[in-house]
Amino acid sequence: MSQAPFAVTLVTLFPDMARAVTDFGVTRRAVENGLLALETVNPRDFTEDRHRTVDDRPFGGGPGMVMKVAPLEKALLAAREGNPGARVIYLSPQGQPLTQAKAVALAAQPGLVLLAGRYEGVDERLLDAQVDEQVSIGDYVLSGGELPALVLIDAVSRLLPGVLGHQDSAEQDSFSGEFEDLLDCPHYTRPEVYQGQAVPEVLLSGNHERIRRWRLKQALGRTWQQRPDLLERRRARGLSNEEQQLLDEYIAEQSS
Ligand SMILES: Nc1nonc1C(=O)N1CCN(Cc2ccccn2)CC1
């Protein structure tokens, strides 16, 4: 029996941006297969003035504009009505970091309402009244919350049952399963030699155990080199004897 789609409602002044999810790739297939449903609600449709005003000058002065409470509140109530029980998230640099663990937690929710802010942000009273949590995709300032929302939707969608076929299995991703918290290993495909560079022979050996060990060694080594913070997280959970041995080998090879 097919399950109900995972419902996401994006509250945004630019609903056409949702096409980045609904019209391309894995997430497009998820929508077509009824695993993901993405609706948009535009606060401008809930304005009552001739100019369809959604922003206003900040109390206390200062640059830029702030998104008004009233249109947002009506838009969020409409979004929640169409997505009962959904968790309401505001994308913002003030939010908690989006990590794979957070994506896993969000994929387990009944649904999501994502509020994409523009301008200098949203009236704080709206956030206090309507938002469950704030999420940031990184410590940099963008022009709006739509791209962060689309990033979050992509990360969550890949975790929904049935979205990824075995070909593009999520298990081999850097942040899940045996490779959890590790950077990815190198990938190769035809031709076997490109500009004099040959594919590592182990990958042509057909020896799946050797291949698994090589990939794990590369993932551990690259994480050691590029993201020691992630390796520490993995170490805190304990490296297996095999993982420690592979990492030691990799480090020894780097200094030889
Ligand atoms: N980095 C990020 N990760 O999530 N969102 C972002 C991000 O840069 N933005 C741009 C500014 N928007 C409006 C805004 C401005 C100030 C305070 C609160 N909201 C929110 C979304």
The ligand as an SDF file (V2000), in Angstrom:
LIG
                    3D

 21 23  0  0  0  0  0  0  0  0999 V2000
   22.5950   31.4600    5.7180 N   0  0  0  0  0  0  0  0  0  0  0  0
   21.2790   31.1390    5.8660 C   0  0  0  0  0  0  0  0  0  0  0  0
   20.8000   29.9620    6.3280 N   0  0  0  0  0  0  0  0  0  0  0  0
   19.4590   30.0300    6.3140 O   0  0  0  0  0  0  0  0  0  0  0  0
   19.0370   31.2360    5.8560 N   0  0  0  0  0  0  0  0  0  0  0  0
   20.1260   31.9440    5.5620 C   0  0  0  0  0  0  0  0  0  0  0  0
   20.1670   33.3090    5.0190 C   0  0  0  0  0  0  0  0  0  0  0  0
   21.2700   33.7700    4.7250 O   0  0  0  0  0  0  0  0  0  0  0  0
   19.0200   34.0590    4.8180 N   0  0  0  0  0  0  0  0  0  0  0  0
   19.1500   35.4150    4.2500 C   0  0  0  0  0  0  0  0  0  0  0  0
   18.3980   36.4250    5.0860 C   0  0  0  0  0  0  0  0  0  0  0  0
   17.0070   36.0170    5.2650 N   0  0  0  0  0  0  0  0  0  0  0  0
   16.2120   37.0450    5.9720 C   0  0  0  0  0  0  0  0  0  0  0  0
   16.7210   37.3080    7.3590 C   0  0  0  0  0  0  0  0  0  0  0  0
   17.6790   38.2980    7.5760 C   0  0  0  0  0  0  0  0  0  0  0  0
   18.1440   38.5110    8.8690 C   0  0  0  0  0  0  0  0  0  0  0  0
   17.6290   37.7610    9.9050 C   0  0  0  0  0  0  0  0  0  0  0  0
   16.6790   36.7820    9.6210 C   0  0  0  0  0  0  0  0  0  0  0  0
   16.2320   36.5700    8.3600 N   0  0  0  0  0  0  0  0  0  0  0  0
   16.9000   34.6970    5.8900 C   0  0  0  0  0  0  0  0  0  0  0  0
   17.6470   33.6430    5.0930 C   0  0  0  0  0  0  0  0  0  0  0  0
  1  2  1  0
  2  3  2  0
  2  6  1  0
  3  4  1  0
  4  5  1  0
  5  6  2  0
  6  7  1  0
  7  8  2  0
  7  9  1  0
  9 10  1  0
  9 21  1  0
 10 11  1  0
 11 12  1  0
 12 13  1  0
 12 20  1  0
 13 14  1  0
 14 15  1  0
 14 19  2  0
 15 16  2  0
 16 17  1  0
 17 18  2  0
 18 19  1  0
 20 21  1  0
M  END
$$$$
